[in-house]
Amino acid sequence: MTSDRSPTSRFPHLRHDFAASLVVFLVALPLCVGVAVASGVPAELGLVTGIVGGIVTGLMRGSSLQVSGPAAGMTVLVFEAVKEFGLPVLGVIVLAAGLLQVAMGALGLGRWFRAISVSVVEGMLAGIGLVLIAGQLFPALAAKAPDSGLGKIAGLPRAFLDALGDGKALASLAVCAGTVAVLVLWKLVPARVRALPGPLAAVGLATLAAYLLSLPVATVEVKGLLGSVQPPPVSAFGELAGVGVLGTIVAFTLIASAESLFSAAAVDRLHSGPRTRYDRELIAQGTGNTVCGLLGALPMTAVIVRSAANVQAGARTKASRVLHGVWLLLFAALLPGVLAYIPIPALAGILIHSGAKLVPVRALAALWRENRGEALILAVTAVSIVAVSMFEGVLIGLALAVVKTAWEASHIRLEVVDKGAGPVEARLSGNATFLRLPRILDSLESLPEDRPVRLDLSGLHHLDHACRTALENWAERHSAAGTEPVQVTIPAARGHEPAKARTA
């Protein structure tokens, strides 16, 4: 007896997922290679991370349509880690960050990443974008980039001047500029042509032009997939005792987790399917990073560009992201030599375009009009990342966000009612904290001492110890100096009758 069930009936969404996986593969291929080269590691390691993100993370539960792989947002941090600690230690850092992500997901901490200030995250991405753009302009000019963010920006004028008389540098810049131009103008080409993803079209045209015109530009160095995969040696784990490595692990964990979960929230808005389970997604990302660490590859995050392409291409289930990982694996195993023809300035153009998308110029202008405090946090976080480093910049942004929240939470209103006769009434409402104590005391100490005073605190939602003590001391001083004791109405305790007035 034969079954009449066809593959289509068993997997009703296979046709949609198969087509979407090809689109995502074509989008991911140049980005995986570009991120790896910009991070200072072999190009194949970017493909390894894309493969793990597709097959390992893709098979796990979490966000069904979100696609993971190496991200431009981690490029600056990875480059700094490789430069300072070396490539073998990178695997240890990624492994430890992955295990931390798994632990946080198991403890149910995934949802708490949604509480991180959006301005800090956008400032972080903006700072990364600025450093990424500045850093990639140097390979676009066939020059070596300085190490620090400020050094990259300060060195650009000199690099452009040096390029004016250098034919190789001008050819490299032309390839980069052409790549960016194709990416920017790709939305204007006919719809049938746009079926080919912009990044792949831009890199393909740049590669073809460099080959046909025999342009003197640097190309990707190919080592082979197996030659690039190097699990971290046992000796590299000894670096975990260093404060610098531990700080980098924390930075990798927080930034990769935040970027992945914010991406998940964005992807959820693009489709009507199952919503992201944040804790499970964090476990999936952590598992993928653990595997990447064991292979000595780049860290992974969920990537909004690939995820959006997946949704827009009609993906219905997680099969599309798993299949895109399979296509990356087949390419890395069967066609690695193709990478050797890709011009490095073309990859620089891809990352410059990606970095520009990370800088929210329009959003910052709108935010400045609506909430200048949040706009300031965004700008300071971005500038701090450029001026100092990624980790310190994010910490500065988080500290500013906490200070701003504390300041807003201490909002208080003091109303003085003086009818000319009888007692003067001073009414406090809101949250009385030590942050506003100088203002409160200045107002109370200006009240006339020859008049009775009634201090009404019943409108307070919160009265901290410092404020309570200071108000009691003021009431005692005023009572001693005035004609009558100060009458104080204290806040009522929740669930109890309103507090009665008492005499100081």
N, C-alpha and C positions, 0 to 999 in steps of 0.2 A: 504494500500500500504506500503510495507516494504522497508527499505533502504538497498541497497547492499554495503554500505560503511562499511568496517571493521575498527577496531581500528588501524590496520596497515596503512590503507590509510589515516585516519585522522591524525595520528601521525607517519609519515614515519620513524622517527629516534628513535622511542620508544625502539626498541630492543637494539640498540647501547647504548642509554643513560641508560637503565636499567642495562645492564652489567657493564658499567663504574661506575655507582653509587655504586654497590656492592664492586668494587675494591677500590674506594675512601673511602667508609665506613670502610673497613678492614684496610686501611692505617691510617685513621684518629683516629680510636678507641684507639689504644695504645698511640698515640701522645697526644690526648686530656687529657687522664688520667695522662700521664707522666708530661705534662706541668703544670697541676693543682697541682700535688703533689710537684713538684719542686718549685712552686710559693708559697707554704705554705698555700694552701686553700684546702677545701674538693675536692676529686677526681670528684665528680658529677658536680662541677661547670665547669670543663673543658668540660664535655659532654654538659652542657647547652649552653656554648659558641659555640660549634660545631653545635648544633641543630639550634641555632639562625643564625649562619653563613650560614648554608645550606638552611633553609626554608625562613627566612626573607630576608637576603641579596641576597640569590639565586634567589628569585622571582623578584628582582629589576633589572633595566637596568644598564648596565655598561660594564663589561667584561663577555661574555656569558659562557666561559669555566673556569674561575678562581674560585677556591674554598677557602672559608674563614673559619677561626676558630682560636682557641688559638694557638699562635706561640711561638716556642722556643726563638725567637729573643726578645720577651717581658718578658721572665721569670725573668730575673735579676731585671728589673725595677719594675715588679709587686711584687716580693718578698720584695724589699726594701720598697715599698709603704705600704704593709700589715704590715711589721714589725714596721714601724714608725707611721702609722696613724690608723691601725686596719682594720679588714675586712669590717665593716659597711661603713667606709669612702671610701673603694675601689669602691663600687658601685657609690658613688657620683662622684669620679674622672673619672670613665669610662663613666658615663652619660654625664658629662660636656665635656669630650673629644669628645664624639659622636656628641653632638650638635655643637661643634666647627667645626667638619669635615663637617657636613651638611651645615653650614653657608659658609664655604670656597668653597665647591662645588657649592652652589647656586650663589656665587659671581664670579665663573669662575676661581678659584685659583688652581684647580687641575692640570692643565697643567704646572704650575710653579714649581711643585715638580720635574719635569724632568730637571730643571735647577740646582738642587742641585749637588754639586761635587760628582762624582761617588766614588772618593777616600775617601771622608768623610763617605759615606754610607757603603762602604766596610770596612773602619776602624771601624765604629760603630758595624757592624756585627762581625768583628774579635774580638773586645773587649768583646762583649757579649759572643762569643764563648769561649774565654779564661776563663772568669769568670764562665760560665756555666760548662765547663769541670772541673775546679778546685772545684766548689761547689758540683757537683754531685759525685766526688770521695769520699767525706766524707760519704754520705749514702751508697755508695758502700763498704765502710770500716766499716759500722755500727757505725759511729761516728757523732757527731754534728758539723756542719760546722760553722766556724767563720762568723761574720757579713760582714766585708769588703772584697773587692776583693784582696787586698794585704794580708790580714789576711788568706784568703783561700789558696793562693799560698804558703805563708810562713809556714803555718801549715801542709802542706802535708807530708813533711819528718817525722815529729813526728807522724802523724796519721798512716803512713805505718809501722813505727817501733813498735808502740803500737799494731798493728794488728798481728804482727808475733807470739805473744804468746796467741792470743785470737781465739779460735775455731769458735765462732760466727762470728767474723770479717772476718776470712779466708773463711768461707762458703759464706758469703755475697759477698766478692770479687770474688769468683769463679763464682757465678751466674752472676755478672755484666760482668766479663771477657768473660764468655760463650756467653752472649747476644751480646756483641760487636763482638765476633768472628763470630757468625751466620750472623750478618748484613754485615760484611766485605766479608765473603765467599759466601753469598747467590747468587751472580751473577755467581758463578761457578757451581751451581746445574743445573740439566736438566731443559729445558724450561717448561715442563709440571708442574714441582714442583714450578717453579718461578711464576706460576699463583697465588700462595698465596703470598701476599706482605711480604717482608722481616721483617718489624717491627712486624707484627702480628705473623709470624713464630717464631721470636726470643723470644717474650714475651710468646707465647704459650709453646714453648719447656722449657723455664726457669720455668714457672709455673708448668708444668708437672714434671720436675726434682725435684723441691722443694717439691712437694706434695708426690711423690713416695719415695723419699729418706728421707723424714721428716727432711729437712734441717732447722736449727735454724735461719731463716731469717725473717725480718720484712715484713709484707704484707700491702696492702692498707686498710685503715680504711674506712668502708662504713657507711654512715649516711642516705642514701636514697635520692632520687631526691627531693621530697617535703621538706624534712628536711634540705637540703643544700641551697635551694633557699630562700634567705632572702633579700627582698627589703630594701634599706637603710632607716633607721628611719629618721624622720624629724630633730632630733637633729644633725645628721651627716652633714646636709647641712650647719650648722654653721661653720664647718671647712673651708668653702670656703673663709673665711676672712683671713686665714693664708697664708703667703707668700710661705711656703713650699708646701702646697697643690696646690696652683696656679701654681708653678713651675713644679710640677709633672704632672698637667693637660696639660701644654704646651708640656712637654716631651712626654707624651702618645700620644698627637695629632700629633706632628711632626714625631715621630718615626713610629707610626702605619700607618700614611698616606704615608710616604716615602717608607716604606717596601711594602705596598699594591700596590702602583703605579709602583714601580720598578719591582715587581713581575708581574704586568700586562704587562709591556713592554717585559719581558722575555717570558711570555705565548704567546703573540702575535707572537713571532718568532717561536713558536712550531706548529702553525696551519695556515691554509689559510682562515679561516672564518672571520667574522666581526671583525674589530679592536676595541680596547678598547676606550670608551669615558670617558676620565679621570675625567671630572667634575661629570658625572653621577656615575662613580664608587666611587668617594669620597663621594657622597651623600649616596650611598648604604652602604658603610662601616660605615659612620656616623650613619645611621639609625640602623644598626645592633648593633653598640656599645651603642647607646642610649637604645635599648631594653635590652642589656646585663647589663647596669648600673642599669636599673629599677629592674632587677632580682637579682642584687648583684653578677653577674658572672664576669668572666675574660674578659679583652679586647680582641678584635678580630683583625686580619689582614688577608689579602690574604696570603696564604701559598704556596710557590713555589713547595714544595714536593707533596702536595695533588693535586695542579693544574696540574703539569706535569703528575702525575699518571692518572688524569682525561683525559687529551688529549691522552696519550699513550694507554689508555684503549679503545679509539674509541668514546669518547663522541662527540656529534654533536650539542647539544643545552644546555641551562641552566637547562633542566629537570634533568640532571644527578646530579648536585650539590644540587638541591632541594630534590631529592630522597635520597641522602646520608644523608641529615639532618633528613629525615623521619626514616631511619634505625637507626640512633643514638638515636632518640626519643624512638623508640620501644625497643631498647636494654636497655636504661636507665629506662624505665617504667616496663619492663617485667623481665629483667635479672640483676638487680643491684647487687645481691649477688655474681655474678661471679667475681666482682672486688676484693672481699675480699681474693681471692686466688692468686692474682697477687703479686709477690715479688717486693718490692720497689727497691732492687738493679738491677732488670731487667729493670725497668723504668729508673733508673739512667744510665744504659748502653745505652738505646735508646737515651737519651738526650746527653750523652757524644759523641756518634756517630754523632748526629745532630750538636752539638757544634763544632766538628772537621771540619765539612763541611763548617762552617761559617768562618773558618780561612783560607784565600786564600794564602797558602804558595807558591805554584807554580806561581800564578798570581803576588804575590809581587816580586818574583825574576825576572819575566819578566818585570814588571813595573819599577824595579830598573835599568834595562838595558836601557829601553826606555825613562823614564822620572823620574829622581830621586826626583824632587820636589814633584810629585804626590805620589810617594812611601813613601816619608817622611811624608806627610800629613796623609796617611793611617796608618803608624806605630805610629805616635804621637797620633792620635785619639784613636787607640786601647789601647795604654799604658795609656793614660789619663783616659779612662773608667775604666781600672783595678785599677789604682792608686787612683783616686778621686771618681768619680761616673759617672753614665750614662749621666745625663744632662750636667754636667760641661765638660765631655769628648767630647760630640758632639759640644758644644759651642766652645771649643778650636779648634776642627777640622775645624769648619766653619770659625773661625777667621783666621786660617792659610791659608785656601783656598782663602779667600778674600785678604789677604796680598800677597799671591803668584800671584794672578790675577792682583793686582795693580802693583806689581813689573814688571810683564811681559808686562803689558799695557804701562808702562813708558819706553819701549825700545827706545833708541835713538842712532843715529850714528853721530859722529863729524869727518868731513874730512877737513884737512888743506892742501891747495895747495900752495906751495911756489916754484916759478920758479927761484928764485935767483935775479930776477930783477922785478921791478914793485910792485904792491900791493900784500899782502898776502890774500888769499881767505880762509875763514872759512865757511864750509857748514854744516848746521844742518838738519837732516831728521829724521822722526819718530814722537815720542810723547815726547814733552818736559814738564816734570812735576817736581815738587819740589823734588821728590825722586831721580832724577838724577842731580839735580842742582849743588852739590859740584863737580861732575866730569866735568860738562860743564864749570864752572867757573875756575877750575884748568887749563883746557886746554887753555881757552881764555887768562887767565892772564899770561900764559907763552909765548904768542906771542910777538915779538920784538916791542918796543915802537917807534923805529926810522924808521919804515916802515908803509906805508899806509895799512889799513885793510878794507877788504870788508866782511861783515857778511851776508851770504845768509840764510834766514830763510824760503824761499819759499817751501822747501821740507818737512816742518813740517805739520803733520796731526792735531796736537793739541798743543797748547801753553797755559799753565795755567797762572794765574795772577802772581804767585810767580816768575815763570821763566821770564815772560815778564818784570816785574819790575827789576829783577836782571840783565837782559841783557841790559836794557836801562841804568841802573846805570853804568855798566861796560863800555858801549860805551861812556858815558859822561866822565868817568875817563880817558879812553884811548885817547879820542879826545883831552882832555885838556893836557895830557902828551906827546902826539905824535906830528908828523910833520903835519899831515893832519887829518881832522875829519873822524871818522869811517862811511863808507857807509853801510847802512842796507837795505836789501831787505826783506820785511815782507811777511808773508803768505797771499795768495789771499783769499778773502771771497768767499764762495760757491756761484756760480751763477754770479760772477762779473769778470771783467777783472783782469789779474795778477797785483799784487801790484807793484808799481814802487819803485826803490831804493830811500832812503831818507838819508839825512846826519844827523848824530847825533850831 
